[in-house]
Amino acid sequence: MTIQTRKPFGPSPGVFASTGAIPESGTFLNSSVILEAASAPDRVTAHVTQRFDGAHGTFTLRAAITETATDDLHVLSEAGTWAIIGGTGSYETLRGRGRITGTADDNVDLIARTYSGTVRRAAP
């Protein structure tokens, strides 16, 4: 499964499109963001809980995303992991995990991420 997301900086919702096991699109919102200082001065780790709302239900995931400074002071490189922790509708028993790559570009007010990994249906 692959999920592509795009959202502006701040508490605004974003949009997503996914392919593979979840062919879906819709909106998503960060419901929780906790920043953790990293051991290096040029990075920070964000622990994020996100709710994805699509036509067939919702799914919630937690992610740990390390944001690292780049040569452009307004752009951060992102890498991390994610895990689906719950869902409703068609996604009620969905579980999965994977990796995240992306950028947070303040020049264009855009956080763009790719979530790739595997999902399965858990026993009810």
HELIX and SHEET records of a PDB file:
HELIX    1   1 GLY A   89  TYR A   91  5                                   3    
SHEET    1   A 9 THR A   2  LYS A   7  0                                        
SHEET    2   A 9 GLY A  14  THR A  19 -1                                        
SHEET    3   A 9 GLU A  24  ALA A  37 -1                                        
SHEET    4   A 9 ARG A  43  GLY A  54 -1                                        
SHEET    5   A 9 GLY A  57  ALA A  69 -1                                        
SHEET    6   A 9 VAL A  75  GLY A  87 -1                                        
SHEET    7   A 9 LEU A  94  ASP A 105 -1                                        
SHEET    8   A 9 LEU A 110  ARG A 121 -1                                        
SHEET    9   A 9 THR A   2  LYS A   7 -1                                        
END                                                                             
